[in-house]
Amino acid sequence: MSLQTLPTRLPTEVRQAAIVDAALNLARSMGPAQITTSDIAVAVGVTQGAVFKHFPTKDAIWLAAMSWVHTQLLGVLQEAAAASATPLQGLRAVFMAHVNFVVAHPGVPRLIFHELQQPADTPTKQEARALLQGYRQLLMGLLNGAAQQRQVPAELDLDAAATLFVGIVQGLVMQSMLSGKPAAMRTQAERVFVMYQRGLEAQA
């Protein structure tokens, strides 16, 4: 069922989810700062007053959206890692799962980049930071496991390897945003991860 055909009366949780979904969809082509509650209301198919009935402010909508991203993205990455036979395979699975998530939800990186650039330490920015911290913990666990299993050199700088992993993904995401072709990330990601893996496996 499309958002435009949603019934007038819905449970609060369903309506809130529809509003968050609409906000993230709008962020595919607009910066979060430019998206108004009126835009969101039109996308959902309700009045602006109905939006404010479920969220007191636009900031509250973005906080809910970031909380959804935190839960969904981290969950997808953790599942990808858990389903892998080895830590190194887990790194590849996490890399590709992140890319696939961005391809499916291109508005998400716009929201994350927007919030991390804000000078104030808002609740939404805190949620984004918590996501990145959880992501980093997952990577450090996989990298440490790979070192223990001698899939990578024992003396590998794990902190630097985790930083490089995140930086590569962010670079791919940024290029996809500039080109307007997020699906192209999949082809690039395969080649880029091979280079990253070779770097990990090389002698330190």
C-alpha beads as a LAMMPS data file, in Angstrom:
LAMMPS data file: protein, C-alpha beads

204 atoms
203 bonds

1 atom types
1 bond types

-500.0 500.0 xlo xhi
-500.0 500.0 ylo yhi
-500.0 500.0 zlo zhi

Masses

1 110.0

Atoms # bond

1 1 1 0.000 0.000 0.000
2 1 1 1.457 3.373 -0.970
3 1 1 1.712 6.213 1.514
4 1 1 -0.742 8.256 -0.526
5 1 1 -3.485 5.631 -0.078
6 1 1 -3.103 5.107 3.655
7 1 1 -6.427 5.121 5.539
8 1 1 -7.212 8.255 7.540
9 1 1 -7.203 6.499 10.913
10 1 1 -4.159 4.410 11.718
11 1 1 -2.386 3.382 14.930
12 1 1 0.132 5.994 16.081
13 1 1 3.100 3.690 15.457
14 1 1 2.009 3.035 11.872
15 1 1 1.475 6.718 11.128
16 1 1 4.813 7.651 12.702
17 1 1 6.559 5.009 10.609
18 1 1 4.894 6.404 7.474
19 1 1 6.061 9.916 8.324
20 1 1 9.637 8.746 8.922
21 1 1 9.586 6.771 5.679
22 1 1 8.332 9.810 3.774
23 1 1 11.035 12.030 5.283
24 1 1 13.789 9.599 4.291
25 1 1 12.331 9.229 0.799
26 1 1 12.323 12.999 0.370
27 1 1 15.964 13.061 1.498
28 1 1 16.848 11.058 -1.621
29 1 1 16.808 14.280 -3.629
30 1 1 16.643 17.079 -1.043
31 1 1 18.833 18.111 1.839
32 1 1 17.176 17.544 5.244
33 1 1 17.366 21.277 5.978
34 1 1 15.258 22.030 2.893
35 1 1 12.546 19.480 3.659
36 1 1 9.553 21.023 5.407
37 1 1 6.818 19.415 7.445
38 1 1 4.478 20.493 4.651
39 1 1 6.551 18.450 2.177
40 1 1 6.343 15.456 4.484
41 1 1 2.598 15.873 4.964
42 1 1 2.021 15.934 1.218
43 1 1 4.191 12.834 0.749
44 1 1 2.231 10.933 3.413
45 1 1 -1.123 12.216 2.222
46 1 1 -2.195 13.945 5.447
47 1 1 -2.473 17.506 6.693
48 1 1 0.440 19.309 8.265
49 1 1 -1.525 19.321 11.501
50 1 1 -1.692 15.535 11.381
51 1 1 2.098 15.397 11.148
52 1 1 2.424 17.593 14.234
53 1 1 -0.049 15.354 16.034
54 1 1 2.537 12.572 15.904
55 1 1 5.748 14.630 16.040
56 1 1 5.915 17.993 17.867
57 1 1 8.721 19.344 15.657
58 1 1 10.602 18.561 12.459
59 1 1 13.646 17.784 14.607
60 1 1 11.616 15.078 16.314
61 1 1 10.943 13.514 12.910
62 1 1 14.649 13.454 12.077
63 1 1 15.466 11.985 15.475
64 1 1 12.961 9.187 14.846
65 1 1 14.417 8.694 11.371
66 1 1 17.971 8.458 12.730
67 1 1 16.826 6.011 15.409
68 1 1 15.307 3.860 12.663
69 1 1 18.543 4.021 10.671
70 1 1 20.571 3.119 13.768
71 1 1 18.453 0.053 14.485
72 1 1 18.011 -1.124 10.903
73 1 1 21.501 -0.534 9.524
74 1 1 23.355 -1.890 12.536
75 1 1 21.021 -4.887 12.597
76 1 1 21.690 -5.617 8.923
77 1 1 25.448 -5.351 9.437
78 1 1 25.427 -7.566 12.512
79 1 1 23.394 -10.206 10.690
80 1 1 25.809 -10.119 7.763
81 1 1 28.774 -10.610 10.084
82 1 1 27.091 -13.399 12.063
83 1 1 26.219 -15.338 8.894
84 1 1 29.839 -15.410 7.702
85 1 1 32.126 -18.405 8.205
86 1 1 35.252 -16.380 8.999
87 1 1 36.004 -12.859 10.279
88 1 1 37.492 -11.823 6.949
89 1 1 34.407 -13.046 5.116
90 1 1 32.421 -11.142 7.712
91 1 1 34.196 -7.916 6.795
92 1 1 33.299 -8.387 3.157
93 1 1 29.694 -9.225 4.055
94 1 1 29.421 -6.097 6.227
95 1 1 30.941 -3.972 3.458
96 1 1 28.480 -5.210 0.859
97 1 1 25.525 -5.101 3.274
98 1 1 26.246 -1.439 3.970
99 1 1 26.465 -0.677 0.258
100 1 1 23.195 -2.508 -0.426
101 1 1 21.491 -0.639 2.427
102 1 1 22.515 2.714 0.954
103 1 1 21.369 1.666 -2.519
104 1 1 17.971 0.748 -1.043
105 1 1 17.792 3.891 1.142
106 1 1 19.754 6.686 -0.586
107 1 1 18.244 9.319 1.682
108 1 1 20.011 7.846 4.713
109 1 1 23.563 9.120 4.006
110 1 1 22.200 12.601 3.320
111 1 1 20.645 12.612 6.778
112 1 1 23.761 11.243 8.477
113 1 1 26.150 13.658 6.748
114 1 1 23.806 16.557 7.479
115 1 1 23.621 15.791 11.185
116 1 1 27.325 15.156 11.670
117 1 1 28.057 18.590 10.180
118 1 1 25.895 20.404 12.721
119 1 1 27.871 22.393 15.324
120 1 1 25.359 21.686 18.104
121 1 1 25.330 18.286 19.790
122 1 1 21.673 17.561 19.079
123 1 1 19.879 14.318 20.052
124 1 1 19.813 13.370 16.353
125 1 1 23.570 13.924 16.070
126 1 1 24.079 11.854 19.222
127 1 1 22.058 9.044 17.654
128 1 1 24.191 9.216 14.497
129 1 1 27.340 9.100 16.606
130 1 1 26.015 6.085 18.505
131 1 1 25.426 4.330 15.178
132 1 1 29.004 4.990 14.082
133 1 1 30.342 3.807 17.439
134 1 1 28.367 0.570 17.192
135 1 1 29.583 0.131 13.624
136 1 1 33.179 0.619 14.703
137 1 1 32.828 -1.895 17.542
138 1 1 31.533 -4.463 15.052
139 1 1 34.488 -3.836 12.740
140 1 1 37.018 -4.015 15.567
141 1 1 35.593 -7.371 16.638
142 1 1 35.886 -8.766 13.126
143 1 1 39.385 -7.391 12.611
144 1 1 40.550 -8.741 15.960
145 1 1 39.084 -12.133 15.067
146 1 1 40.858 -12.078 11.711
147 1 1 44.154 -11.295 13.438
148 1 1 43.675 -14.104 15.972
149 1 1 42.950 -16.575 13.150
150 1 1 46.004 -15.316 11.213
151 1 1 43.848 -14.191 8.298
152 1 1 45.654 -10.870 8.622
153 1 1 49.029 -10.115 10.270
154 1 1 48.871 -10.261 14.077
155 1 1 50.605 -6.865 14.257
156 1 1 48.029 -5.175 12.009
157 1 1 46.925 -1.749 13.255
158 1 1 43.293 -2.673 13.898
159 1 1 42.204 0.874 14.718
160 1 1 43.611 2.196 11.448
161 1 1 42.082 -0.728 9.535
162 1 1 38.633 0.059 10.966
163 1 1 39.041 3.744 10.138
164 1 1 40.053 2.895 6.570
165 1 1 37.054 0.553 6.179
166 1 1 34.602 3.262 7.197
167 1 1 36.399 5.833 5.070
168 1 1 36.177 3.648 1.969
169 1 1 32.453 3.117 2.412
170 1 1 31.900 6.824 3.005
171 1 1 33.904 7.629 -0.122
172 1 1 31.792 5.311 -2.239
173 1 1 28.630 6.789 -0.766
174 1 1 29.773 10.352 -1.411
175 1 1 30.620 9.556 -5.038
176 1 1 27.228 7.910 -5.533
177 1 1 25.518 11.013 -4.138
178 1 1 27.467 13.268 -6.494
179 1 1 26.755 11.087 -9.527
180 1 1 23.122 10.477 -8.625
181 1 1 23.611 6.764 -9.373
182 1 1 23.638 4.896 -6.043
183 1 1 23.200 1.477 -7.702
184 1 1 26.628 1.864 -9.342
185 1 1 28.147 1.455 -5.889
186 1 1 27.670 -2.318 -6.038
187 1 1 30.054 -2.815 -8.955
188 1 1 32.636 -0.428 -7.521
189 1 1 32.349 -1.941 -4.052
190 1 1 33.378 -5.403 -5.197
191 1 1 36.616 -4.112 -6.733
192 1 1 37.398 -1.722 -3.914
193 1 1 36.964 -4.329 -1.195
194 1 1 39.371 -6.685 -2.996
195 1 1 42.026 -3.967 -2.761
196 1 1 41.210 -3.351 0.915
197 1 1 41.461 -7.072 1.690
198 1 1 44.794 -7.368 -0.094
199 1 1 46.094 -4.513 2.003
200 1 1 45.010 -6.279 5.194
201 1 1 46.595 -9.539 4.154
202 1 1 49.926 -7.963 3.198
203 1 1 52.831 -8.181 5.594
204 1 1 52.907 -5.281 8.009

Bonds

1 1 1 2
2 1 2 3
3 1 3 4
4 1 4 5
5 1 5 6
6 1 6 7
7 1 7 8
8 1 8 9
9 1 9 10
10 1 10 11
11 1 11 12
12 1 12 13
13 1 13 14
14 1 14 15
15 1 15 16
16 1 16 17
17 1 17 18
18 1 18 19
19 1 19 20
20 1 20 21
21 1 21 22
22 1 22 23
23 1 23 24
24 1 24 25
25 1 25 26
26 1 26 27
27 1 27 28
28 1 28 29
29 1 29 30
30 1 30 31
31 1 31 32
32 1 32 33
33 1 33 34
34 1 34 35
35 1 35 36
36 1 36 37
37 1 37 38
38 1 38 39
39 1 39 40
40 1 40 41
41 1 41 42
42 1 42 43
43 1 43 44
44 1 44 45
45 1 45 46
46 1 46 47
47 1 47 48
48 1 48 49
49 1 49 50
50 1 50 51
51 1 51 52
52 1 52 53
53 1 53 54
54 1 54 55
55 1 55 56
56 1 56 57
57 1 57 58
58 1 58 59
59 1 59 60
60 1 60 61
61 1 61 62
62 1 62 63
63 1 63 64
64 1 64 65
65 1 65 66
66 1 66 67
67 1 67 68
68 1 68 69
69 1 69 70
70 1 70 71
71 1 71 72
72 1 72 73
73 1 73 74
74 1 74 75
75 1 75 76
76 1 76 77
77 1 77 78
78 1 78 79
79 1 79 80
80 1 80 81
81 1 81 82
82 1 82 83
83 1 83 84
84 1 84 85
85 1 85 86
86 1 86 87
87 1 87 88
88 1 88 89
89 1 89 90
90 1 90 91
91 1 91 92
92 1 92 93
93 1 93 94
94 1 94 95
95 1 95 96
96 1 96 97
97 1 97 98
98 1 98 99
99 1 99 100
100 1 100 101
101 1 101 102
102 1 102 103
103 1 103 104
104 1 104 105
105 1 105 106
106 1 106 107
107 1 107 108
108 1 108 109
109 1 109 110
110 1 110 111
111 1 111 112
112 1 112 113
113 1 113 114
114 1 114 115
115 1 115 116
116 1 116 117
117 1 117 118
118 1 118 119
119 1 119 120
120 1 120 121
121 1 121 122
122 1 122 123
123 1 123 124
124 1 124 125
125 1 125 126
126 1 126 127
127 1 127 128
128 1 128 129
129 1 129 130
130 1 130 131
131 1 131 132
132 1 132 133
133 1 133 134
134 1 134 135
135 1 135 136
136 1 136 137
137 1 137 138
138 1 138 139
139 1 139 140
140 1 140 141
141 1 141 142
142 1 142 143
143 1 143 144
144 1 144 145
145 1 145 146
146 1 146 147
147 1 147 148
148 1 148 149
149 1 149 150
150 1 150 151
151 1 151 152
152 1 152 153
153 1 153 154
154 1 154 155
155 1 155 156
156 1 156 157
157 1 157 158
158 1 158 159
159 1 159 160
160 1 160 161
161 1 161 162
162 1 162 163
163 1 163 164
164 1 164 165
165 1 165 166
166 1 166 167
167 1 167 168
168 1 168 169
169 1 169 170
170 1 170 171
171 1 171 172
172 1 172 173
173 1 173 174
174 1 174 175
175 1 175 176
176 1 176 177
177 1 177 178
178 1 178 179
179 1 179 180
180 1 180 181
181 1 181 182
182 1 182 183
183 1 183 184
184 1 184 185
185 1 185 186
186 1 186 187
187 1 187 188
188 1 188 189
189 1 189 190
190 1 190 191
191 1 191 192
192 1 192 193
193 1 193 194
194 1 194 195
195 1 195 196
196 1 196 197
197 1 197 198
198 1 198 199
199 1 199 200
200 1 200 201
201 1 201 202
202 1 202 203
203 1 203 204
